[in-house]
């Protein structure tokens, strides 16, 4: 059995995948909980509400996209400065 402490990360990753595939409207708490092997109360304990989960998922998507942009900028700067 998976550790309970891993559940919020699994839920977040599943929510991100749903949002990227079908948008926020496709987030279904019951379906996500089942996909992640948790119960609804565990999801609500981790994120408070469906809206809380969506906010967390969107924030993580934004964090990842900006981290990717910063990494790409750093690589570009290093390549340009080596000439």
Biotite code that builds the C-alpha atoms (Angstrom):
import biotite.structure as struc

atoms = struc.array([
    struc.Atom([0.000, 0.000, 0.000], chain_id="A", res_id=1, res_name="UNK", atom_name="CA", element="C"),
    struc.Atom([1.221, 3.499, -0.812], chain_id="A", res_id=2, res_name="UNK", atom_name="CA", element="C"),
    struc.Atom([2.158, 5.825, 2.007], chain_id="A", res_id=3, res_name="UNK", atom_name="CA", element="C"),
    struc.Atom([-0.595, 8.236, 3.022], chain_id="A", res_id=4, res_name="UNK", atom_name="CA", element="C"),
    struc.Atom([1.897, 11.116, 2.850], chain_id="A", res_id=5, res_name="UNK", atom_name="CA", element="C"),
    struc.Atom([2.247, 10.478, -0.908], chain_id="A", res_id=6, res_name="UNK", atom_name="CA", element="C"),
    struc.Atom([-1.481, 10.934, -1.522], chain_id="A", res_id=7, res_name="UNK", atom_name="CA", element="C"),
    struc.Atom([-1.488, 14.747, -1.935], chain_id="A", res_id=8, res_name="UNK", atom_name="CA", element="C"),
    struc.Atom([1.265, 14.553, -4.557], chain_id="A", res_id=9, res_name="UNK", atom_name="CA", element="C"),
    struc.Atom([-0.564, 11.792, -6.459], chain_id="A", res_id=10, res_name="UNK", atom_name="CA", element="C"),
    struc.Atom([-3.801, 13.764, -6.338], chain_id="A", res_id=11, res_name="UNK", atom_name="CA", element="C"),
    struc.Atom([-2.059, 16.934, -7.532], chain_id="A", res_id=12, res_name="UNK", atom_name="CA", element="C"),
    struc.Atom([-0.378, 15.142, -10.446], chain_id="A", res_id=13, res_name="UNK", atom_name="CA", element="C"),
    struc.Atom([-3.665, 13.528, -11.461], chain_id="A", res_id=14, res_name="UNK", atom_name="CA", element="C"),
    struc.Atom([-5.450, 16.892, -11.307], chain_id="A", res_id=15, res_name="UNK", atom_name="CA", element="C"),
    struc.Atom([-2.754, 18.505, -13.442], chain_id="A", res_id=16, res_name="UNK", atom_name="CA", element="C"),
    struc.Atom([-3.110, 15.740, -16.026], chain_id="A", res_id=17, res_name="UNK", atom_name="CA", element="C"),
    struc.Atom([-6.898, 16.195, -16.150], chain_id="A", res_id=18, res_name="UNK", atom_name="CA", element="C"),
    struc.Atom([-6.605, 19.979, -16.483], chain_id="A", res_id=19, res_name="UNK", atom_name="CA", element="C"),
    struc.Atom([-4.046, 19.685, -19.269], chain_id="A", res_id=20, res_name="UNK", atom_name="CA", element="C"),
    struc.Atom([-6.159, 17.094, -21.076], chain_id="A", res_id=21, res_name="UNK", atom_name="CA", element="C"),
    struc.Atom([-9.694, 18.411, -20.640], chain_id="A", res_id=22, res_name="UNK", atom_name="CA", element="C"),
    struc.Atom([-9.642, 21.622, -18.582], chain_id="A", res_id=23, res_name="UNK", atom_name="CA", element="C"),
    struc.Atom([-10.752, 22.510, -15.070], chain_id="A", res_id=24, res_name="UNK", atom_name="CA", element="C"),
    struc.Atom([-14.353, 21.608, -15.803], chain_id="A", res_id=25, res_name="UNK", atom_name="CA", element="C"),
    struc.Atom([-13.308, 17.936, -16.081], chain_id="A", res_id=26, res_name="UNK", atom_name="CA", element="C"),
    struc.Atom([-12.051, 17.782, -12.472], chain_id="A", res_id=27, res_name="UNK", atom_name="CA", element="C"),
    struc.Atom([-14.290, 15.305, -10.639], chain_id="A", res_id=28, res_name="UNK", atom_name="CA", element="C"),
    struc.Atom([-13.318, 14.732, -7.021], chain_id="A", res_id=29, res_name="UNK", atom_name="CA", element="C"),
    struc.Atom([-14.775, 11.231, -6.863], chain_id="A", res_id=30, res_name="UNK", atom_name="CA", element="C"),
    struc.Atom([-13.027, 10.177, -10.082], chain_id="A", res_id=31, res_name="UNK", atom_name="CA", element="C"),
    struc.Atom([-9.685, 11.657, -9.028], chain_id="A", res_id=32, res_name="UNK", atom_name="CA", element="C"),
    struc.Atom([-9.856, 10.028, -5.624], chain_id="A", res_id=33, res_name="UNK", atom_name="CA", element="C"),
    struc.Atom([-10.543, 6.658, -7.236], chain_id="A", res_id=34, res_name="UNK", atom_name="CA", element="C"),
    struc.Atom([-7.756, 7.099, -9.779], chain_id="A", res_id=35, res_name="UNK", atom_name="CA", element="C"),
    struc.Atom([-5.319, 7.923, -6.975], chain_id="A", res_id=36, res_name="UNK", atom_name="CA", element="C"),
    struc.Atom([-6.479, 5.112, -4.705], chain_id="A", res_id=37, res_name="UNK", atom_name="CA", element="C"),
    struc.Atom([-7.712, 7.431, -1.971], chain_id="A", res_id=38, res_name="UNK", atom_name="CA", element="C"),
    struc.Atom([-11.078, 8.401, -0.554], chain_id="A", res_id=39, res_name="UNK", atom_name="CA", element="C"),
    struc.Atom([-12.796, 11.745, -0.976], chain_id="A", res_id=40, res_name="UNK", atom_name="CA", element="C"),
    struc.Atom([-12.084, 12.783, 2.627], chain_id="A", res_id=41, res_name="UNK", atom_name="CA", element="C"),
    struc.Atom([-8.336, 12.357, 2.044], chain_id="A", res_id=42, res_name="UNK", atom_name="CA", element="C"),
    struc.Atom([-8.544, 14.623, -0.992], chain_id="A", res_id=43, res_name="UNK", atom_name="CA", element="C"),
    struc.Atom([-10.546, 17.193, 0.957], chain_id="A", res_id=44, res_name="UNK", atom_name="CA", element="C"),
    struc.Atom([-8.128, 16.991, 3.896], chain_id="A", res_id=45, res_name="UNK", atom_name="CA", element="C"),
    struc.Atom([-5.231, 17.734, 1.548], chain_id="A", res_id=46, res_name="UNK", atom_name="CA", element="C"),
    struc.Atom([-6.845, 20.500, -0.529], chain_id="A", res_id=47, res_name="UNK", atom_name="CA", element="C"),
    struc.Atom([-9.933, 21.658, 1.359], chain_id="A", res_id=48, res_name="UNK", atom_name="CA", element="C"),
    struc.Atom([-12.268, 21.667, -1.626], chain_id="A", res_id=49, res_name="UNK", atom_name="CA", element="C"),
    struc.Atom([-12.464, 21.013, -5.347], chain_id="A", res_id=50, res_name="UNK", atom_name="CA", element="C"),
    struc.Atom([-11.610, 24.666, -5.898], chain_id="A", res_id=51, res_name="UNK", atom_name="CA", element="C"),
    struc.Atom([-8.629, 24.380, -3.554], chain_id="A", res_id=52, res_name="UNK", atom_name="CA", element="C"),
    struc.Atom([-7.342, 21.444, -5.592], chain_id="A", res_id=53, res_name="UNK", atom_name="CA", element="C"),
    struc.Atom([-7.789, 23.351, -8.849], chain_id="A", res_id=54, res_name="UNK", atom_name="CA", element="C"),
    struc.Atom([-5.953, 26.372, -7.433], chain_id="A", res_id=55, res_name="UNK", atom_name="CA", element="C"),
    struc.Atom([-3.093, 24.157, -6.228], chain_id="A", res_id=56, res_name="UNK", atom_name="CA", element="C"),
    struc.Atom([-2.908, 22.371, -9.581], chain_id="A", res_id=57, res_name="UNK", atom_name="CA", element="C"),
    struc.Atom([-2.899, 25.608, -11.553], chain_id="A", res_id=58, res_name="UNK", atom_name="CA", element="C"),
    struc.Atom([-0.289, 27.117, -9.239], chain_id="A", res_id=59, res_name="UNK", atom_name="CA", element="C"),
    struc.Atom([1.943, 24.086, -9.736], chain_id="A", res_id=60, res_name="UNK", atom_name="CA", element="C"),
    struc.Atom([1.464, 24.233, -13.512], chain_id="A", res_id=61, res_name="UNK", atom_name="CA", element="C"),
    struc.Atom([2.468, 27.899, -13.417], chain_id="A", res_id=62, res_name="UNK", atom_name="CA", element="C"),
    struc.Atom([5.482, 27.172, -11.201], chain_id="A", res_id=63, res_name="UNK", atom_name="CA", element="C"),
    struc.Atom([6.652, 24.482, -13.587], chain_id="A", res_id=64, res_name="UNK", atom_name="CA", element="C"),
    struc.Atom([6.217, 26.651, -16.664], chain_id="A", res_id=65, res_name="UNK", atom_name="CA", element="C"),
    struc.Atom([8.131, 29.554, -15.157], chain_id="A", res_id=66, res_name="UNK", atom_name="CA", element="C"),
    struc.Atom([10.870, 27.242, -13.873], chain_id="A", res_id=67, res_name="UNK", atom_name="CA", element="C"),
    struc.Atom([11.184, 25.851, -17.400], chain_id="A", res_id=68, res_name="UNK", atom_name="CA", element="C"),
    struc.Atom([11.362, 29.377, -18.841], chain_id="A", res_id=69, res_name="UNK", atom_name="CA", element="C"),
    struc.Atom([14.081, 30.396, -16.373], chain_id="A", res_id=70, res_name="UNK", atom_name="CA", element="C"),
    struc.Atom([16.112, 27.266, -17.154], chain_id="A", res_id=71, res_name="UNK", atom_name="CA", element="C"),
    struc.Atom([15.784, 27.905, -20.889], chain_id="A", res_id=72, res_name="UNK", atom_name="CA", element="C"),
    struc.Atom([16.857, 31.549, -20.422], chain_id="A", res_id=73, res_name="UNK", atom_name="CA", element="C"),
    struc.Atom([19.917, 30.490, -18.430], chain_id="A", res_id=74, res_name="UNK", atom_name="CA", element="C"),
    struc.Atom([20.954, 27.980, -21.094], chain_id="A", res_id=75, res_name="UNK", atom_name="CA", element="C"),
    struc.Atom([20.474, 30.581, -23.819], chain_id="A", res_id=76, res_name="UNK", atom_name="CA", element="C"),
    struc.Atom([22.529, 33.130, -21.893], chain_id="A", res_id=77, res_name="UNK", atom_name="CA", element="C"),
    struc.Atom([25.371, 30.632, -21.396], chain_id="A", res_id=78, res_name="UNK", atom_name="CA", element="C"),
    struc.Atom([25.377, 29.712, -25.074], chain_id="A", res_id=79, res_name="UNK", atom_name="CA", element="C"),
    struc.Atom([25.397, 33.344, -26.165], chain_id="A", res_id=80, res_name="UNK", atom_name="CA", element="C"),
    struc.Atom([28.153, 34.332, -23.746], chain_id="A", res_id=81, res_name="UNK", atom_name="CA", element="C"),
    struc.Atom([30.444, 31.523, -24.906], chain_id="A", res_id=82, res_name="UNK", atom_name="CA", element="C"),
    struc.Atom([30.813, 33.104, -28.372], chain_id="A", res_id=83, res_name="UNK", atom_name="CA", element="C"),
])
